Amino acid sequence: MGSRRAGEIALSHVGGGTISEVEGETEHGRSVWSVKILKNGSRYEVHVDRGSGEITRSRTKSDDDHGGSDDDGRHGRHGRHHD
C-alpha cells in the first residue's frame, strides 16, 4: 500500500484533520507508514501497516504537551552532532 492510502486510513481513524507528514518506518519488525496529522490544536501520530492497512498504533499530543520534538535540536533525526 502506498503512502497516500495510508494517509486516508489515518485521517479516517482520527476523524479528519490535515496530514503534516507521512514517513516509512519499521516498528517491531513490521513495515509501517507513520502518518502525522494536525486537528483542532492536537497532533496525532498513526502507524498504518504497509501490507494490511491495519492501524498498529495511534497517539495524540495536545499543543501544551512538550513531548521533545524539535525542542533544542539535539533530539530526533535532525541536528545530531558527531564529535
C-alpha positions in Angstrom: 0.0 0.0 0.0 1.2 3.5 -0.8 1.6 6.5 1.5 -1.4 8.2 0.1 -3.8 5.3 1.0 -2.1 5.1 4.5 -2.9 8.8 4.9 -6.5 8.2 4.0 -6.8 5.4 6.5 -5.2 7.5 9.3 -7.4 10.5 8.5 -10.5 8.3 8.8 -9.2 6.9 12.1 -8.9 10.3 13.7 -11.9 11.8 12.0 -10.3 14.3 9.7 -7.6 16.9 10.0 -4.5 17.8 7.9 -1.7 15.5 7.2 1.7 17.1 8.1 4.0 14.1 7.3 4.0 10.5 6.1 7.1 8.5 6.6 8.1 4.9 6.2 9.3 3.2 9.4 9.9 -0.3 10.8 8.1 -0.9 14.1 8.8 -4.2 15.9 9.8 -5.9 12.6 6.7 -4.6 10.7 6.9 -2.1 7.9 4.5 0.8 8.7 3.6 4.3 7.5 3.9 6.8 10.3 1.2 9.4 9.5 1.3 12.7 11.4 -2.0 14.7 11.5 -2.9 18.1 12.9 -6.5 18.5 14.0 -8.2 21.1 16.4 -4.9 22.0 18.1 -3.8 18.4 18.7 -1.2 16.4 16.9 -1.8 12.7 16.1 0.6 10.0 15.0 -1.0 7.0 13.5 1.0 3.9 12.3 -0.5 2.0 9.4 0.8 -1.4 8.4 2.2 -1.2 4.9 0.8 -4.6 3.8 -2.6 -4.9 5.5 -3.6 -1.3 6.2 -4.2 -2.2 9.8 -3.6 0.6 12.4 -0.8 -0.6 14.7 -0.5 2.4 16.9 -2.2 5.8 17.5 -1.0 8.6 19.7 -2.3 12.1 20.5 -0.4 15.1 21.7 -2.0 18.4 22.5 -0.2 21.8 21.9 0.6 22.1 25.6 2.3 18.7 25.7 6.0 19.3 25.5 6.9 16.0 24.0 10.5 16.6 23.0 10.1 17.3 19.3 12.4 20.0 17.8 12.8 21.5 21.3 16.6 22.2 21.1 17.8 20.4 18.0 19.5 17.6 20.0 16.7 15.0 19.7 15.4 13.0 16.8 17.0 12.6 13.4 17.6 16.3 12.9 20.5 18.1 14.5 22.6 15.1 15.6 26.1 16.1 16.5 29.1 13.8 15.9 32.2 14.8 17.8 
